[in-house]
Protein backbone atom coordinates (compact mmCIF):
# COMPACT_ATOMS: atom_id res chain seq x y z
CA UNK A 1 0.00 0.00 0.00
CA UNK A 2 1.24 3.51 -0.85
CA UNK A 3 0.96 6.60 1.33
CA UNK A 4 1.23 9.56 -1.06
CA UNK A 5 0.17 12.16 1.51
CA UNK A 6 2.87 11.07 3.94
CA UNK A 7 5.44 10.96 1.11
CA UNK A 8 4.63 14.56 0.18
CA UNK A 9 4.74 15.66 3.82
CA UNK A 10 8.17 14.07 4.39
CA UNK A 11 9.59 15.62 1.25
CA UNK A 12 8.42 19.08 2.26
CA UNK A 13 9.49 18.72 5.89
CA UNK A 14 12.84 16.91 5.71
CA UNK A 15 13.55 16.66 1.97
CA UNK A 16 13.16 12.89 1.85
CA UNK A 17 12.66 11.23 -1.54
CA UNK A 18 10.77 8.05 -0.63
CA UNK A 19 12.11 6.19 -3.67
CA UNK A 20 15.66 6.52 -2.27
CA UNK A 21 14.79 4.22 0.64
CA UNK A 22 14.24 1.11 -1.42
CA UNK A 23 11.02 -0.69 -2.30
CA UNK A 24 8.41 -0.79 0.43
CA UNK A 25 10.46 0.64 3.29
CA UNK A 26 8.41 3.82 3.68
CA UNK A 27 5.12 1.94 3.48
CA UNK A 28 6.20 -0.53 6.15
CA UNK A 29 7.40 2.27 8.43
CA UNK A 30 4.18 4.26 8.03
CA UNK A 31 2.09 1.15 8.66
CA UNK A 32 3.97 0.43 11.90
CA UNK A 33 3.57 3.99 13.13
CA UNK A 34 -0.14 4.10 12.19
CA UNK A 35 -0.71 0.86 14.08
CA UNK A 36 1.13 2.25 17.09
CA UNK A 37 -1.01 5.39 16.97
CA UNK A 38 -4.14 3.26 16.49
CA UNK A 39 -5.05 5.16 13.34
CA UNK A 40 -6.16 3.39 10.15
CA UNK A 41 -6.69 6.38 7.87
CA UNK A 42 -3.67 8.05 6.22
CA UNK A 43 -5.12 11.56 6.35
CA UNK A 44 -6.04 11.23 10.02
CA UNK A 45 -2.54 9.93 10.79
CA UNK A 46 -0.91 12.78 8.88
CA UNK A 47 -2.99 15.34 10.75
CA UNK A 48 -1.91 13.74 14.02
CA UNK A 49 1.75 13.78 12.96
CA UNK A 50 1.57 17.45 11.99
CA UNK A 51 0.03 18.33 15.37
CA UNK A 52 2.13 16.09 17.63
CA UNK A 53 5.93 16.43 17.62
CA UNK A 54 6.38 13.05 19.30
CA UNK A 55 4.47 11.27 16.53
CA UNK A 56 6.45 13.14 13.90
CA UNK A 57 9.76 12.24 15.52
CA UNK A 58 8.73 8.58 15.87
CA UNK A 59 8.09 8.43 12.11
CA UNK A 60 11.45 10.04 11.37
CA UNK A 61 13.26 7.57 13.65
CA UNK A 62 11.72 4.71 11.63
CA UNK A 63 13.21 6.09 8.42
CA UNK A 64 16.69 7.38 9.21
CA UNK A 65 19.68 5.08 8.81
CA UNK A 66 22.51 6.18 11.16
CA UNK A 67 25.18 4.11 9.41
CA UNK A 68 28.68 5.39 10.21
CA UNK A 69 32.00 4.48 11.79
CA UNK A 70 35.24 6.11 12.87
CA UNK A 71 37.38 7.52 10.05
CA UNK A 72 34.99 6.25 7.42
CA UNK A 73 36.76 6.26 4.02
CA UNK A 74 39.83 7.72 5.82
CA UNK A 75 41.05 9.91 2.90
CA UNK A 76 38.77 12.87 3.77
CA UNK A 77 40.26 12.93 7.27
CA UNK A 78 43.81 12.83 5.92
CA UNK A 79 42.94 15.78 3.69
CA UNK A 80 41.38 17.60 6.65
CA UNK A 81 44.67 17.28 8.54
CA UNK A 82 46.55 18.78 5.59
CA UNK A 83 44.06 21.62 5.24
CA UNK A 84 44.43 22.49 8.92
CA UNK A 85 48.17 22.93 8.51
CA UNK A 86 47.53 25.52 5.78
CA UNK A 87 44.85 27.46 7.68
CA UNK A 88 46.32 27.77 11.17
CA UNK A 89 47.67 31.23 10.39
CA UNK A 90 44.16 32.61 9.96
CA UNK A 91 44.21 33.84 13.57
CA UNK A 92 40.76 32.57 14.50
CA UNK A 93 39.35 29.24 15.66
CA UNK A 94 38.62 26.70 12.95
CA UNK A 95 34.95 25.77 12.80
CA UNK A 96 33.70 22.45 11.43
CA UNK A 97 30.11 21.27 10.85
CA UNK A 98 29.24 17.55 10.71
CA UNK A 99 25.72 17.04 9.33
CA UNK A 100 24.21 14.52 9.63
CA UNK A 101 26.38 13.38 12.51
CA UNK A 102 24.40 10.16 13.18
CA UNK A 103 25.77 8.42 16.30
CA UNK A 104 28.80 10.69 16.54
CA UNK A 105 31.69 8.70 15.10
CA UNK A 106 32.39 11.20 12.31
CA UNK A 107 32.29 14.23 14.60
CA UNK A 108 34.65 12.64 17.11
CA UNK A 109 36.95 11.51 14.28
CA UNK A 110 37.10 15.11 13.05
CA UNK A 111 38.08 16.27 16.55
CA UNK A 112 40.78 13.60 16.78
CA UNK A 113 42.11 14.61 13.36
CA UNK A 114 42.38 18.26 14.40
CA UNK A 115 44.09 17.39 17.68
CA UNK A 116 46.51 15.12 15.81
CA UNK A 117 47.26 18.02 13.44
CA UNK A 118 48.49 20.02 16.42
CA UNK A 119 45.52 22.24 17.19
CA UNK A 120 44.70 22.92 20.81
CA UNK A 121 41.04 22.48 21.83
CA UNK A 122 40.68 26.28 22.02
CA UNK A 123 41.73 26.58 18.37
CA UNK A 124 38.74 24.76 16.89
CA UNK A 125 35.20 23.57 17.45
CA UNK A 126 33.06 20.84 15.91
CA UNK A 127 29.31 21.32 15.67
CA UNK A 128 27.43 18.07 15.05
CA UNK A 129 23.78 18.02 14.02
CA UNK A 130 21.28 15.30 13.21
CA UNK A 131 17.53 15.00 12.87
CA UNK A 132 17.42 11.75 14.88
CA UNK A 133 17.10 12.18 18.62
CA UNK A 134 17.94 8.51 19.16
CA UNK A 135 21.18 8.87 17.19
CA UNK A 136 22.12 11.99 19.12
CA UNK A 137 21.49 10.24 22.44
CA UNK A 138 23.95 7.53 21.36
CA UNK A 139 26.44 10.19 20.23
CA UNK A 140 26.34 11.89 23.62
CA UNK A 141 26.78 8.54 25.42
CA UNK A 142 29.86 8.05 23.24
CA UNK A 143 30.16 4.32 23.90
CA UNK A 144 31.16 2.29 20.85
CA UNK A 145 31.58 -1.37 20.00
CA UNK A 146 33.90 -2.98 17.48
CA UNK A 147 31.60 -2.28 14.55
CA UNK A 148 32.38 1.42 14.92
CA UNK A 149 36.05 0.66 14.26
CA UNK A 150 35.62 -1.45 11.15
CA UNK A 151 38.60 0.09 9.33
CA UNK A 152 41.81 -1.65 10.40
CA UNK A 153 41.99 -4.17 13.23
CA UNK A 154 38.96 -2.75 15.09
CA UNK A 155 41.10 -1.88 18.07
CA UNK A 156 40.95 1.88 18.69
CA UNK A 157 44.21 3.74 19.44
CA UNK A 158 44.84 4.20 23.14
CA UNK A 159 45.86 7.84 22.69
CA UNK A 160 42.29 8.78 21.80
CA UNK A 161 40.06 6.09 23.30
CA UNK A 162 39.53 4.48 26.68
CA UNK A 163 37.60 1.43 27.76
CA UNK A 164 34.01 2.12 28.77
CA UNK A 165 33.86 1.62 32.54
CA UNK A 166 30.36 0.15 32.20
CA UNK A 167 31.24 -2.34 29.44
CA UNK A 168 34.71 -3.76 28.87
CA UNK A 169 33.80 -4.61 25.24
CA UNK A 170 33.19 -0.98 24.35
CA UNK A 171 35.31 2.18 24.06
CA UNK A 172 34.78 5.90 24.57
CA UNK A 173 36.70 8.83 23.08
CA UNK A 174 38.80 10.39 25.82
CA UNK A 175 37.39 13.47 27.57
CA UNK A 176 39.47 16.01 25.65
CA UNK A 177 38.03 14.64 22.39
CA UNK A 178 34.45 14.57 23.68
CA UNK A 179 34.73 18.12 24.97
CA UNK A 180 35.53 19.43 21.48
CA UNK A 181 32.19 18.37 19.99
CA UNK A 182 28.79 20.03 20.47
CA UNK A 183 25.73 17.99 19.48
CA UNK A 184 22.30 19.35 18.70
CA UNK A 185 19.10 18.17 17.09
CA UNK A 186 18.05 19.92 13.91
CA UNK A 187 16.48 19.65 10.47
CA UNK A 188 18.58 20.98 7.60
CA UNK A 189 15.46 22.38 5.94
CA UNK A 190 14.29 24.24 9.03
CA UNK A 191 17.27 25.35 11.11
CA UNK A 192 18.75 28.84 11.07
CA UNK A 193 22.49 28.80 11.56
CA UNK A 194 24.13 31.59 13.54
CA UNK A 195 27.69 30.50 12.72
CA UNK A 196 29.79 30.14 9.60
CA UNK A 197 32.13 27.23 9.01
CA UNK A 198 35.51 26.59 7.44
CA UNK A 199 34.67 22.94 6.80
CA UNK A 200 31.35 21.21 6.19
CA UNK A 201 31.07 17.42 6.25
CA UNK A 202 27.75 16.41 4.70
CA UNK A 203 28.34 12.89 3.48
CA UNK A 204 25.66 10.48 2.29
CA UNK A 205 22.69 12.73 3.03
CA UNK A 206 22.06 14.23 -0.40
CA UNK A 207 21.44 10.79 -1.89
CA UNK A 208 18.12 10.71 -0.03
CA UNK A 209 16.80 13.83 -1.81
CA UNK A 210 15.56 14.45 -5.34
CA UNK A 211 17.31 17.04 -7.54
CA UNK A 212 15.22 19.98 -6.35
CA UNK A 213 15.75 19.24 -2.66
CA UNK A 214 19.44 18.51 -3.26
CA UNK A 215 19.82 22.00 -4.71
CA UNK A 216 18.02 23.52 -1.73
CA UNK A 217 20.14 21.53 0.74
CA UNK A 218 23.36 22.68 -0.94
CA UNK A 219 22.13 26.29 -1.00
CA UNK A 220 21.48 26.15 2.74
CA UNK A 221 24.85 24.61 3.51
CA UNK A 222 26.72 27.06 1.29
CA UNK A 223 25.04 29.89 3.20
CA UNK A 224 26.96 28.81 6.33
CA UNK A 225 30.23 27.89 4.57
CA UNK A 226 32.92 30.57 4.46
CA UNK A 227 33.87 31.80 0.95
CA UNK A 228 37.13 29.82 1.11
CA UNK A 229 35.58 26.86 2.92
CA UNK A 230 35.69 23.19 1.93
CA UNK A 231 32.60 21.02 1.47
CA UNK A 232 32.96 17.22 1.84
CA UNK A 233 30.30 14.91 0.38
CA UNK A 234 29.91 11.17 -0.13
CA UNK A 235 31.26 9.33 -3.14
CA UNK A 236 27.83 9.19 -4.82
CA UNK A 237 27.15 12.92 -4.44
CA UNK A 238 29.89 14.62 -6.45
CA UNK A 239 27.59 15.56 -9.33
CA UNK A 240 25.31 17.48 -6.96
CA UNK A 241 28.08 19.94 -6.05
CA UNK A 242 29.25 20.18 -9.64
CA UNK A 243 25.75 21.24 -10.63
CA UNK A 244 25.95 23.90 -7.91
CA UNK A 245 29.09 25.31 -9.55
CA UNK A 246 31.66 24.12 -7.01
CA UNK A 247 35.08 22.83 -7.97
CA UNK A 248 36.58 19.55 -6.72
CA UNK A 249 39.90 19.55 -4.93
CA UNK A 250 42.37 17.29 -6.78
CA UNK A 251 42.65 14.84 -3.90
CA UNK A 252 42.06 11.11 -4.50
CA UNK A 253 38.84 9.69 -3.03
CA UNK A 254 38.16 12.73 -0.84
CA UNK A 255 35.17 14.23 -2.71
CA UNK A 256 35.98 17.67 -1.32
CA UNK A 257 34.75 20.83 -3.07
CA UNK A 258 35.30 24.57 -2.87
CA UNK A 259 33.83 27.72 -4.36
CA UNK A 260 37.32 28.77 -5.43
CA UNK A 261 38.25 27.85 -9.03
CA UNK A 262 40.51 24.81 -9.20
CA UNK A 263 42.58 24.64 -12.35
CA UNK A 264 41.54 21.73 -14.51
CA UNK A 265 43.91 20.05 -16.98
CA UNK A 266 44.09 22.04 -20.20
CA UNK A 267 42.89 20.33 -23.34
CA UNK A 268 45.79 18.99 -25.36
CA UNK A 269 46.28 19.39 -29.13
CA UNK A 270 47.68 15.89 -29.25
CA UNK A 271 45.30 13.19 -30.44
CA UNK A 272 43.41 11.56 -27.60
CA UNK A 273 44.28 8.00 -26.71
CA UNK A 274 42.06 5.47 -28.40
CA UNK A 275 39.14 4.41 -26.21
CA UNK A 276 38.30 0.78 -25.91
CA UNK A 277 34.66 1.61 -25.17
CA UNK A 278 32.42 4.32 -26.68
CA UNK A 279 31.03 7.10 -24.50
CA UNK A 280 27.92 7.48 -26.64
CA UNK A 281 25.27 4.95 -27.45
CA UNK A 282 25.74 3.71 -31.03
CA UNK A 283 22.91 4.24 -33.47
CA UNK A 284 22.54 0.47 -33.86
CA UNK A 285 23.03 -1.59 -30.67
CA UNK A 286 25.67 -4.32 -30.98
CA UNK A 287 24.37 -7.83 -31.54
CA UNK A 288 26.32 -9.09 -28.52
CA UNK A 289 27.22 -7.20 -25.34
CA UNK A 290 30.89 -6.83 -26.30
CA UNK A 291 31.56 -3.68 -24.23
CA UNK A 292 30.68 -5.70 -21.14
CA UNK A 293 32.80 -8.75 -21.83
CA UNK A 294 35.11 -7.95 -18.92
CA UNK A 295 32.49 -7.72 -16.21
CA UNK A 296 32.93 -11.22 -14.80
CA UNK A 297 34.00 -11.20 -11.15
CA UNK A 298 33.77 -13.66 -8.32
CA UNK A 299 30.74 -15.82 -9.15
CA UNK A 300 27.72 -15.12 -7.01
CA UNK A 301 26.50 -17.89 -4.76
CA UNK A 302 23.92 -20.14 -6.34
CA UNK A 303 20.35 -19.15 -5.68
CA UNK A 304 17.02 -20.65 -6.58
CA UNK A 305 15.44 -17.36 -7.60
CA UNK A 306 16.82 -14.08 -8.87
CA UNK A 307 16.00 -11.04 -6.74
CA UNK A 308 13.83 -8.39 -8.30
CA UNK A 309 16.06 -5.82 -10.08
CA UNK A 310 15.16 -2.91 -7.81
CA UNK A 311 15.53 -5.05 -4.69
CA UNK A 312 18.96 -6.39 -5.55
CA UNK A 313 20.32 -2.95 -6.44
CA UNK A 314 18.85 -1.43 -3.28
CA UNK A 315 20.50 -4.18 -1.23
CA UNK A 316 23.83 -3.62 -2.99
CA UNK A 317 23.60 0.13 -2.35
CA UNK A 318 22.89 -0.52 1.33
CA UNK A 319 25.95 -2.78 1.57
CA UNK A 320 28.12 -0.09 -0.04
CA UNK A 321 26.83 2.46 2.45
CA UNK A 322 27.88 0.12 5.27
CA UNK A 323 31.40 -0.05 3.85
CA UNK A 324 30.97 -3.65 2.68
CA UNK A 325 32.31 -2.76 -0.74
CA UNK A 326 33.32 -6.22 -1.99
CA UNK A 327 29.88 -7.62 -1.12
CA UNK A 328 28.15 -4.66 -2.77
CA UNK A 329 30.18 -5.08 -5.95
CA UNK A 330 29.46 -8.82 -6.08
CA UNK A 331 25.73 -8.27 -5.67
CA UNK A 332 25.73 -5.58 -8.36
CA UNK A 333 27.57 -7.97 -10.71
CA UNK A 334 25.08 -10.70 -9.86
CA UNK A 335 22.32 -8.25 -10.74
CA UNK A 336 23.97 -7.68 -14.14
CA UNK A 337 24.32 -11.43 -14.74
CA UNK A 338 20.71 -12.08 -13.76
CA UNK A 339 18.98 -9.08 -15.34
CA UNK A 340 21.35 -7.76 -17.98
CA UNK A 341 23.50 -4.61 -18.15
CA UNK A 342 22.03 -1.40 -16.77
CA UNK A 343 23.42 2.06 -16.08
CA UNK A 344 22.30 1.92 -12.44
CA UNK A 345 24.06 -1.39 -11.82
CA UNK A 346 27.31 -0.39 -13.49
CA UNK A 347 27.27 2.94 -11.64
CA UNK A 348 27.07 1.06 -8.35
CA UNK A 349 29.94 -1.18 -9.46
CA UNK A 350 31.91 1.96 -10.29
CA UNK A 351 31.41 3.74 -6.97
CA UNK A 352 32.28 0.62 -4.97
CA UNK A 353 35.56 0.22 -6.86
CA UNK A 354 36.16 3.97 -6.63
CA UNK A 355 35.67 3.97 -2.87
CA UNK A 356 38.06 1.02 -2.59
CA UNK A 357 40.73 2.86 -4.61
CA UNK A 358 40.49 0.46 -7.56
CA UNK A 359 40.62 3.19 -10.16
CA UNK A 360 41.01 1.09 -13.31
CA UNK A 361 37.95 -1.02 -12.46
CA UNK A 362 36.01 2.10 -11.48
CA UNK A 363 36.85 3.84 -14.75
CA UNK A 364 35.80 0.80 -16.75
CA UNK A 365 32.45 0.67 -14.96
CA UNK A 366 31.78 4.40 -15.39
CA UNK A 367 32.46 4.12 -19.12
CA UNK A 368 29.93 1.32 -19.33
CA UNK A 369 27.38 3.54 -17.57
CA UNK A 370 27.93 6.24 -20.18
CA UNK A 371 27.71 3.72 -22.99
CA UNK A 372 24.23 2.85 -21.74
CA UNK A 373 23.23 6.35 -20.60
CA UNK A 374 25.37 9.18 -22.03
CA UNK A 375 23.57 11.72 -19.78
CA UNK A 376 24.25 9.97 -16.47
CA UNK A 377 25.52 12.94 -14.44
CA UNK A 378 27.07 11.04 -11.56
CA UNK A 379 29.08 8.76 -13.84
CA UNK A 380 30.28 11.77 -15.87
CA UNK A 381 31.44 13.53 -12.70
CA UNK A 382 33.19 10.51 -11.23
CA UNK A 383 34.92 9.63 -14.49
CA UNK A 384 36.08 13.24 -14.83
CA UNK A 385 37.59 13.10 -11.34
CA UNK A 386 39.47 9.91 -12.14
CA UNK A 387 40.77 11.22 -15.46
CA UNK A 388 41.81 14.54 -13.94
CA UNK A 389 43.93 12.77 -11.33
CA UNK A 390 46.00 11.15 -14.03
CA UNK A 391 46.18 14.30 -16.17
CA UNK A 392 44.06 13.10 -19.08
CA UNK A 393 42.86 15.87 -21.46
CA UNK A 394 39.52 14.06 -21.65
CA UNK A 395 38.78 15.32 -18.12
CA UNK A 396 38.30 18.93 -19.28
CA UNK A 397 35.62 17.89 -21.75
CA UNK A 398 33.85 15.81 -19.14
CA UNK A 399 33.88 18.69 -16.64
CA UNK A 400 31.91 20.73 -19.14
CA UNK A 401 29.38 17.91 -19.46
CA UNK A 402 29.19 17.50 -15.69
CA UNK A 403 28.33 21.18 -15.17
CA UNK A 404 25.74 21.27 -17.93
CA UNK A 405 22.20 21.57 -16.47
CA UNK A 406 20.01 18.56 -17.13
CA UNK A 407 16.34 18.89 -16.29
CA UNK A 408 15.83 15.20 -15.58
CA UNK A 409 18.80 14.84 -13.24
CA UNK A 410 18.62 13.40 -9.77
CA UNK A 411 21.44 12.24 -7.52
CA UNK A 412 22.19 8.92 -5.90
CA UNK A 413 20.32 6.85 -8.47
CA UNK A 414 22.44 3.80 -7.86
NUTORVEX-634899 format. One record per residue (C-alpha): residue in three letters; x, y, z. Coordinates in steps of 0.25 Angstrom, whole numbers, padded with zeros to 4 digits, always signed. Example, Ala and Ser with C-alpha at 12.3 -4.5 7.8 and 13.67 -1.06 7.14 Angstrom:
<atoms>
ALA+0049-0018+0031SER+0055-0004+0029
</atoms>
This chain:
<atoms>
UNK+0000+0000+0000UNK+0005+0014-0003UNK+0004+0026+0005UNK+0005+0038-0004UNK+0001+0049+0006UNK+0011+0044+0016UNK+0022+0044+0004UNK+0019+0058+0001UNK+0019+0063+0015UNK+0033+0056+0018UNK+0038+0062+0005UNK+0034+0076+0009UNK+0038+0075+0024UNK+0051+0068+0023UNK+0054+0067+0008UNK+0053+0052+0007UNK+0051+0045-0006UNK+0043+0032-0003UNK+0048+0025-0015UNK+0063+0026-0009UNK+0059+0017+0003UNK+0057+0004-0006UNK+0044-0003-0009UNK+0034-0003+0002UNK+0042+0003+0013UNK+0034+0015+0015UNK+0020+0008+0014UNK+0025-0002+0025UNK+0030+0009+0034UNK+0017+0017+0032UNK+0008+0005+0035UNK+0016+0002+0048UNK+0014+0016+0053UNK-0001+0016+0049UNK-0003+0003+0056UNK+0005+0009+0068UNK-0004+0022+0068UNK-0017+0013+0066UNK-0020+0021+0053UNK-0025+0014+0041UNK-0027+0026+0031UNK-0015+0032+0025UNK-0020+0046+0025UNK-0024+0045+0040UNK-0010+0040+0043UNK-0004+0051+0036UNK-0012+0061+0043UNK-0008+0055+0056UNK+0007+0055+0052UNK+0006+0070+0048UNK+0000+0073+0061UNK+0009+0064+0071UNK+0024+0066+0070UNK+0026+0052+0077UNK+0018+0045+0066UNK+0026+0053+0056UNK+0039+0049+0062UNK+0035+0034+0063UNK+0032+0034+0048UNK+0046+0040+0045UNK+0053+0030+0055UNK+0047+0019+0047UNK+0053+0024+0034UNK+0067+0030+0037UNK+0079+0020+0035UNK+0090+0025+0045UNK+0101+0016+0038UNK+0115+0022+0041UNK+0128+0018+0047UNK+0141+0024+0051UNK+0150+0030+0040UNK+0140+0025+0030UNK+0147+0025+0016UNK+0159+0031+0023UNK+0164+0040+0012UNK+0155+0051+0015UNK+0161+0052+0029UNK+0175+0051+0024UNK+0172+0063+0015UNK+0166+0070+0027UNK+0179+0069+0034UNK+0186+0075+0022UNK+0176+0086+0021UNK+0178+0090+0036UNK+0193+0092+0034UNK+0190+0102+0023UNK+0179+0110+0031UNK+0185+0111+0045UNK+0191+0125+0042UNK+0177+0130+0040UNK+0177+0135+0054UNK+0163+0130+0058UNK+0157+0117+0063UNK+0154+0107+0052UNK+0140+0103+0051UNK+0135+0090+0046UNK+0120+0085+0043UNK+0117+0070+0043UNK+0103+0068+0037UNK+0097+0058+0039UNK+0106+0054+0050UNK+0098+0041+0053UNK+0103+0034+0065UNK+0115+0043+0066UNK+0127+0035+0060UNK+0130+0045+0049UNK+0129+0057+0058UNK+0139+0051+0068UNK+0148+0046+0057UNK+0148+0060+0052UNK+0152+0065+0066UNK+0163+0054+0067UNK+0168+0058+0053UNK+0170+0073+0058UNK+0176+0070+0071UNK+0186+0060+0063UNK+0189+0072+0054UNK+0194+0080+0066UNK+0182+0089+0069UNK+0179+0092+0083UNK+0164+0090+0087UNK+0163+0105+0088UNK+0167+0106+0073UNK+0155+0099+0068UNK+0141+0094+0070UNK+0132+0083+0064UNK+0117+0085+0063UNK+0110+0072+0060UNK+0095+0072+0056UNK+0085+0061+0053UNK+0070+0060+0051UNK+0070+0047+0060UNK+0068+0049+0074UNK+0072+0034+0077UNK+0085+0035+0069UNK+0088+0048+0076UNK+0086+0041+0090UNK+0096+0030+0085UNK+0106+0041+0081UNK+0105+0048+0094UNK+0107+0034+0102UNK+0119+0032+0093UNK+0121+0017+0096UNK+0125+0009+0083UNK+0126-0005+0080UNK+0136-0012+0070UNK+0126-0009+0058UNK+0130+0006+0060UNK+0144+0003+0057UNK+0142-0006+0045UNK+0154+0000+0037UNK+0167-0007+0042UNK+0168-0017+0053UNK+0156-0011+0060UNK+0164-0008+0072UNK+0164+0008+0075UNK+0177+0015+0078UNK+0179+0017+0093UNK+0183+0031+0091UNK+0169+0035+0087UNK+0160+0024+0093UNK+0158+0018+0107UNK+0150+0006+0111UNK+0136+0008+0115UNK+0135+0006+0130UNK+0121+0001+0129UNK+0125-0009+0118UNK+0139-0015+0115UNK+0135-0018+0101UNK+0133-0004+0097UNK+0141+0009+0096UNK+0139+0024+0098UNK+0147+0035+0092UNK+0155+0042+0103UNK+0150+0054+0110UNK+0158+0064+0103UNK+0152+0059+0090UNK+0138+0058+0095UNK+0139+0072+0100UNK+0142+0078+0086UNK+0129+0073+0080UNK+0115+0080+0082UNK+0103+0072+0078UNK+0089+0077+0075UNK+0076+0073+0068UNK+0072+0080+0056UNK+0066+0079+0042UNK+0074+0084+0030UNK+0062+0090+0024UNK+0057+0097+0036UNK+0069+0101+0044UNK+0075+0115+0044UNK+0090+0115+0046UNK+0097+0126+0054UNK+0111+0122+0051UNK+0119+0121+0038UNK+0129+0109+0036UNK+0142+0106+0030UNK+0139+0092+0027UNK+0125+0085+0025UNK+0124+0070+0025UNK+0111+0066+0019UNK+0113+0052+0014UNK+0103+0042+0009UNK+0091+0051+0012UNK+0088+0057-0002UNK+0086+0043-0008UNK+0072+0043+0000UNK+0067+0055-0007UNK+0062+0058-0021UNK+0069+0068-0030UNK+0061+0080-0025UNK+0063+0077-0011UNK+0078+0074-0013UNK+0079+0088-0019UNK+0072+0094-0007UNK+0081+0086+0003UNK+0093+0091-0004UNK+0089+0105-0004UNK+0086+0105+0011UNK+0099+0098+0014UNK+0107+0108+0005UNK+0100+0120+0013UNK+0108+0115+0025UNK+0121+0112+0018UNK+0132+0122+0018UNK+0135+0127+0004UNK+0149+0119+0004UNK+0142+0107+0012UNK+0143+0093+0008UNK+0130+0084+0006UNK+0132+0069+0007UNK+0121+0060+0002UNK+0120+0045-0001UNK+0125+0037-0013UNK+0111+0037-0019UNK+0109+0052-0018UNK+0120+0058-0026UNK+0110+0062-0037UNK+0101+0070-0028UNK+0112+0080-0024UNK+0117+0081-0039UNK+0103+0085-0043UNK+0104+0096-0032UNK+0116+0101-0038UNK+0127+0096-0028UNK+0140+0091-0032UNK+0146+0078-0027UNK+0160+0078-0020UNK+0169+0069-0027UNK+0171+0059-0016UNK+0168+0044-0018UNK+0155+0039-0012UNK+0153+0051-0003UNK+0141+0057-0011UNK+0144+0071-0005UNK+0139+0083-0012UNK+0141+0098-0011UNK+0135+0111-0017UNK+0149+0115-0022UNK+0153+0111-0036UNK+0162+0099-0037UNK+0170+0099-0049UNK+0166+0087-0058UNK+0176+0080-0068UNK+0176+0088-0081UNK+0172+0081-0093UNK+0183+0076-0101UNK+0185+0078-0117UNK+0191+0064-0117UNK+0181+0053-0122UNK+0174+0046-0110UNK+0177+0032-0107UNK+0168+0022-0114UNK+0157+0018-0105UNK+0153+0003-0104UNK+0139+0006-0101UNK+0130+0017-0107UNK+0124+0028-0098UNK+0112+0030-0107UNK+0101+0020-0110UNK+0103+0015-0124UNK+0092+0017-0134UNK+0090+0002-0135UNK+0092-0006-0123UNK+0103-0017-0124UNK+0097-0031-0126UNK+0105-0036-0114UNK+0109-0029-0101UNK+0124-0027-0105UNK+0126-0015-0097UNK+0123-0023-0085UNK+0131-0035-0087UNK+0140-0032-0076UNK+0130-0031-0065UNK+0132-0045-0059UNK+0136-0045-0045UNK+0135-0055-0033UNK+0123-0063-0037UNK+0111-0060-0028UNK+0106-0072-0019UNK+0096-0081-0025UNK+0081-0077-0023UNK+0068-0083-0026UNK+0062-0069-0030UNK+0067-0056-0035UNK+0064-0044-0027UNK+0055-0034-0033UNK+0064-0023-0040UNK+0061-0012-0031UNK+0062-0020-0019UNK+0076-0026-0022UNK+0081-0012-0026UNK+0075-0006-0013UNK+0082-0017-0005UNK+0095-0014-0012UNK+0094+0001-0009UNK+0092-0002+0005UNK+0104-0011+0006UNK+0112+0000+0000UNK+0107+0010+0010UNK+0112+0000+0021UNK+0126+0000+0015UNK+0124-0015+0011UNK+0129-0011-0003UNK+0133-0025-0008UNK+0120-0030-0004UNK+0113-0019-0011UNK+0121-0020-0024UNK+0118-0035-0024UNK+0103-0033-0023UNK+0103-0022-0033UNK+0110-0032-0043UNK+0100-0043-0039UNK+0089-0033-0043UNK+0096-0031-0057UNK+0097-0046-0059UNK+0083-0048-0055UNK+0076-0036-0061UNK+0085-0031-0072UNK+0094-0018-0073UNK+0088-0006-0067UNK+0094+0008-0064UNK+0089+0008-0050UNK+0096-0006-0047UNK+0109-0002-0054UNK+0109+0012-0047UNK+0108+0004-0033UNK+0120-0005-0038UNK+0128+0008-0041UNK+0126+0015-0028UNK+0129+0002-0020UNK+0142+0001-0027UNK+0145+0016-0027UNK+0143+0016-0011UNK+0152+0004-0010UNK+0163+0011-0018UNK+0162+0002-0030UNK+0162+0013-0041UNK+0164+0004-0053UNK+0152-0004-0050UNK+0144+0008-0046UNK+0147+0015-0059UNK+0143+0003-0067UNK+0130+0003-0060UNK+0127+0018-0062UNK+0130+0016-0076UNK+0120+0005-0077UNK+0110+0014-0070UNK+0112+0025-0081UNK+0111+0015-0092UNK+0097+0011-0087UNK+0093+0025-0082UNK+0101+0037-0088UNK+0094+0047-0079UNK+0097+0040-0066UNK+0102+0052-0058UNK+0108+0044-0046UNK+0116+0035-0055UNK+0121+0047-0063UNK+0126+0054-0051UNK+0133+0042-0045UNK+0140+0039-0058UNK+0144+0053-0059UNK+0150+0052-0045UNK+0158+0040-0049UNK+0163+0045-0062UNK+0167+0058-0056UNK+0176+0051-0045UNK+0184+0045-0056UNK+0185+0057-0065UNK+0176+0052-0076UNK+0171+0063-0086UNK+0158+0056-0087UNK+0155+0061-0072UNK+0153+0076-0077UNK+0142+0072-0087UNK+0135+0063-0077UNK+0136+0075-0067UNK+0128+0083-0077UNK+0118+0072-0078UNK+0117+0070-0063UNK+0113+0085-0061UNK+0103+0085-0072UNK+0089+0086-0066UNK+0080+0074-0069UNK+0065+0076-0065UNK+0063+0061-0062UNK+0075+0059-0053UNK+0074+0054-0039UNK+0086+0049-0030UNK+0089+0036-0024UNK+0081+0027-0034UNK+0090+0015-0031
</atoms>
